[in-house]
């Protein structure tokens, strides 16, 4: 099974559509199903029109997933990540139990869960308010995020101390994605080269959750990004919508085929 995993936080751009094409080609190449899994945990940026846009882009591409929602109403009723919240809570409970039995942390304890009350600004500035990874702050303290200590790991330079639970108690993207991929039996996935750090974080988290090794379960293809003026396309930065970008569906599929061929996946 491979997957399409858009976030309804903006209108999709040509890079998103090319990724859809790459995953459709992977499913065809390996004879697997194609799951549409819309990642909607970020309800603050969710808009109904962005959800509708996902289905419009799939129609424009001529791509039909074999599993997943048929339309926005089916998504909300049966496929939203809100319906899988018990799975995410179970994963967080597993991490919590491990934390309870692991003893007092030391500065050398990489891959340890810790509580972090720091603000986004403090983290964006590259600092904690204090040494959160070794401060032994209780995880049940109100208003803290749960993070994984990445000190001493290669991942630290790209994604330091990534979150598994947000301050409001909701699961993070990294945790939900890791849980969902196991839940749906994902075996192949094409994703942008900008998500290599996410793949590494999810591999580490998979180990911490006691799952089978991620690299043995899922074959990832990290493909190049479509760029505009040297910058990657971004929904949040208002990238041009798919059908206004000058590509035809056939051109995007040909581009995706070249990406997969270059990676040895097609």
N, C-alpha and C positions, 0 to 999 in steps of 0.2 A: 504494500500500500504506500502510495506517495500522497502528498497533500498540497493544497492551496490554503494559505493561512493569512489572508489579509486582515488588516485592522480597520474598522469603520470609523476612522478618525480624520478622514479627508477624502477627497475624490482621488481615485486611482490614476496613476500616470503610466506612461509607456513602459517604464522599467518594471512596474508591477505586472503589466500585461505580458511582458517578455518572460518574466519569471513564471507566470501561469503557464505559458507555452512550454517552457522548459520542463515543468513538472508533468504536463500532459504527455510530452514526448518520453519522459522517463517511464511513466506508467505504461505507455505503448511498448517501449523497448523491453521492459522486464515483465510484461504481462501481469501487472498488478492493478489494483483498483486505484481510483483517484478520489480522494476525500476533499470536500470543501469544508474547512474548519475555520470559521470566522472568529478571530480573537477579539472579544468585546469586553475584556475586563476593565478597560479604561472608559468607564461610563461617563466621565466628565467631558470627554471629547466625542463621545458617540452622538451621531445624528442619524435620524431615519433616512435622510437623503443619501448619506454615505453608504448605508447598508444597501439601499436600492441600487446604488452605483455598482456594487460588486456584481450583482446579477446582470446588470446591463453590459458590463465589460465582458463577462463570460459569454453572453449572447453574441456580442460583437465579434469575439474571437472564434465563435463556433465551438466552444469547449463545453462539454457536458460531464460534470463529475459523476462518478458511479455511486458515491455515498455522500450524504450531507443534506442540507436544507434545499428545498425546491424553490423557495421564494422567501421574502422577508417575514411573512406571517409564520411560515413553517419554522424559520430560524428562531424567532422569538418564542414560539411554543415548545420547541423540542431540542434545539441545537445550541442555544446560547451557553456560554461558559458558566452562567449563573446556575444552570442545571447540573453542572459538574462540581459545584462547590464542595459537596461532601468528599470527593476524591482529593481535592486540594487540602481540605482540613485534615484528612487522614495523613497526607504526606507531611504537613506541618507538625502534626502530633508525633510522627515518627522522629522527626528532627528534634522535637522538644524532649522526647524520652531519652534520646541519645545524649542531649545536653545535660539532663538531670543526672545521668550516671557517669559522666566523663570527668568529674572532679574539677578542681580549680584550674583555670587556664594559665598558661605561661606564654611569654613572648614568642616562643618557638612553635606554638600550636597553630599551624596553618590548617585550613579547612575546618576550623571550629566555628560553630554557630555562636553568634553574640548579639546582644541587644544594643541598639544605637539610637540615641535621642537627638542626634545632630540634625540641623536644618539642611535643606537642599543647598543653600548658599555656602554653608561651611563645607559640604561635600564637594560642591563645584569648585571651591577654592583649593581643593586637594588636602583638606585637613579635617580631622575630627575635633569636636569641642574639647575632648580629652581622649585618652588612649582607650577608646571603646573596646577594641578586641581583647584587652587584658584587664578591663575594669570589673568584670564579673557582675555586670548589671543584670538583675533578674529579668528573664524574658517576659514575665507576667506584669512587669511594671507598665502602667498606662503610658500611651504616647510614644512607644519605641518601635522602631523597625527591627526586623530580624535580618542579619547579614551573615555572610560566610567570610571568614578571615582568609584572604588570598595572599597574605605576606609570605614571601619566599617561594611563591609559585610563579611560573611563567605568565600566567593569566593576569597577574597583578598590574602589569604595565598598561594593559588594555581595558581591564574591567575590575578595578580594585574594590574588594569587599562588596560584591554584588548582593542585592536584596533578595530574600525569599518570601518575606512578608512585609507589607507596607505598614506605616504607622497606624492606619485605620483598621488593621487586622486583616485586610484582604490580601490574597496571594499575589506575588509579583509575576511579571511576564515569564521570567526564567523558570520559576517553579511550575506555573501552569502549563507552559510549553513542554517541559520535561514529563509531567504527569500525562498530558494529553497524548504525546507521541507513544508512550507505552500503552495507554488505554486503547488507542485505535490501531495498534500494531503497525506503526509506520516503519517501513523498511528502506525507503529511498526518499531523498529530499534534495531538491535544488534550491539553493538560497544564495543571496549576494555575498560577495567576498567581504563586505563590511560586517557580516555576521559571524565571522570566524571566532571572535571572542565569545559570542553567545554560544556557539557550538562547544567551545572549551568549557564554559561555565556550566552548560547543561550536562556535559560529560562528567564533570566533578560532582554535580548535584545528583546525577543518576547513581553514582557510587555511594554517596552519602545516604541515599534513600534505600540502598540495598537492591537496586534494580540490576539486571544483567548489563554488562558493559555496553555503553552507548555505541562505541565504534564497532562492536560486533552485531548490534541490532540494526543500525541505520547507516546506509551508505550516503554520505553527504557529498554533494557537488557544489562547491563555492564558485559561482560564476562572476564574470566582470559586471560592472554596473554601467547602465546607460548614464551618460553625463551631458550636462548642458553648460557650456562655457567653462569647462573644467570641474564643475561642481556636480555631485551626484544629485539626481532628481529627488525631490522631497515633497511629500504631501503637505507637511507643515509649513513649507516655504512657498506653497502655492504653485507647484509645478503644473504645466499645461495638462489638461485632461487627455486621456488616451486618444480619442478620435480627433483631437485638434493638434496632435504632435507630428503629423506628416507621415505616419506609418500605416501600412495596411496590415491586416492580420497575417497575411502570407509573409510579409517582410519580418514581422516579429517572430514567427515560427522559424524562418530561415536563420535569423540571428540566434535564436535559442538552440537550434540544431548545431550551429557552429560552436557555441559554447560547450555543448555536451561532447561534441567530437573532439575538441581540444583537450577536454578533461579525460577522454577515454571512456566516457559513459555512454556513447552512442556511436 
